[in-house]
Amino acid sequence: MVKKYRTLAASEAQVRQFASKAQQFRKAMQLAYDSELWDAAVSNGVHAVILMANALTGRRAGVYYADKDHSQAPEYLKQIFGPEASSAKEQMAQVLSLMNIIDQPVTPLPEIHEKNVEIITRTPAAPATAPTMGAAG
């Protein structure tokens, strides 16, 4: 059975905008990381991953995940792309879980944040079948 998610329609212009914003947040993540602004680096990385997932699912399915609670977004990514997205789904879930670190009253050590930013940086922008994502799924 296919699970229903809260989604919104995505035009080609929105897909391009999601991808462009994802790149901006990824660059902001790197700048924050280089400046040792750990919470900002993680937050920007999480936003980059969410926006790229919106671009990918919008391109593939014409809709993107629109719930404010992004905990189910990785599962939605896998639903849209199928089994080849299993690795990307797991990596996205791992990145989204980092948002909890920012909400902690005590900021973790820089080494922990460095590891988290490395996780985000290693997260691929798309499942292995990225070249075919223009096709309807």
ZAKE-440086 format. One record per residue (C-alpha): residue number from 1; z, y, x. Coordinates in steps of 0.02 Angstrom, whole numbers. Each point is the difference from the previous one (the first is absolute). Last residue first. Example, Ala and Ser with C-alpha at 12.3 -4.5 7.8 and 13.67 -1.06 7.14 Angstrom:
2
 pos     pz     py     px
   2    357    -53    684
   1     33   -172    -69
//
This chain:
137
 pos     pz     py     px
 137   -633    405    394
 136   -141    126      0
 135    -78     17    170
 134     42    152    106
 133    135   -102     84
 132   -123   -108     96
 131     34     73    173
 130    189    -14    -29
 129      3   -190    -11
 128    144    -19    121
 127    118     92   -116
 126     10    187     22
 125     79    142     98
 124     85   -124    113
 123    186     17     27
 122     28     10    188
 121     44    186     -9
 120    125    -31   -140
 119     89   -135     99
 118     -1    111    156
 117     78    139   -105
 116    138   -122    -48
 115     33    -52    180
 114     11    182     54
 113    118     32   -146
 112    116   -139     58
 111     -5     65    179
 110     42    175    -62
 109    167    -63    -66
 108     24     -9   -186
 107     36    154   -106
 106    166    -13    -89
 105      0     37   -187
 104   -141   -126    -28
 103   -144     64   -106
 102   -116      9    150
 101     30   -183     38
 100    -45    -50   -178
  99   -175     68     28
  98    -22   -139    128
  97    -22   -125   -141
  96   -169     78    -36
  95    -60    -48    175
  94     54   -182    -20
  93    -82    -10   -171
  92   -160     70     74
  91      5   -129    140
  90     23   -142   -123
  89   -142     60   -111
  88   -114     27    151
  87     31   -181     53
  86    -32    -69   -174
  85   -156    108    -26
  84   -124   -142     30
  83     84    -91   -146
  82    -67    121   -131
  81    -54    180     22
  80     58     73   -166
  79    151   -113    -27
  78     48     18    183
  77      3    189    -13
  76    100    -16   -162
  75    128   -107     91
  74     15    134    134
  73     22    134   -135
  72    146    -89    -84
  71    136     92     97
  70    -92    164    -26
  69    116     62   -136
  68    -88    158    -59
  67   -129   -111    -84
  66   -182     50     24
  65    -88   -145     86
  64   -184     44     15
  63   -153    -26   -110
  62   -187    -19     30
  61     25   -179     59
  60    -62     -3    180
  59     -8    185     41
  58    159     43    -94
  57     87   -151     76
  56    -44     59    175
  55     35    184    -28
  54    166    -35    -85
  53     48   -118    142
  52    -43    139    122
  51    110    120    -96
  50    149   -118     -1
  49    -19    -38    186
  48    -11    183     49
  47    150     43   -108
  46    104   -132     89
  45    -56     66    168
  44     45    178    -47
  43    175    -55    -50
  42     23   -103    159
  41    -53    143    113
  40    101    129    -98
  39    156   -107     16
  38    -28    -18    186
  37    -37    177     53
  36    -13    -51    182
  35   -138    130     31
  34   -126   -137     43
  33     54    -92   -157
  32    -22    156   -107
  31   -174     27     72
  30    -44   -184    -28
  29     61      3   -179
  28    -94    162    -31
  27   -158    -86     60
  26     31   -146   -119
  25     39    123   -140
  24   -165     88     29
  23    -94   -166      8
  22     75    -54   -166
  21    -48    169    -73
  20   -182    -30     46
  19      3   -176    -71
  18     80     58   -163
  17   -126    143    -12
  16   -147   -117     27
  15     65   -114   -139
  14     30    152   -110
  13   -181     57     23
  12    -62   -176    -38
  11     97      7   -163
  10    162    -97    -20
   9     66    -54   -170
   8    188    -15    -13
   7    113   -150     16
   6    167    -63    -66
   5     -3   -184     43
   4    -36   -152   -108
   3     28   -170     80
   2   -145   -121     -4
   1     46   -173    -64
//
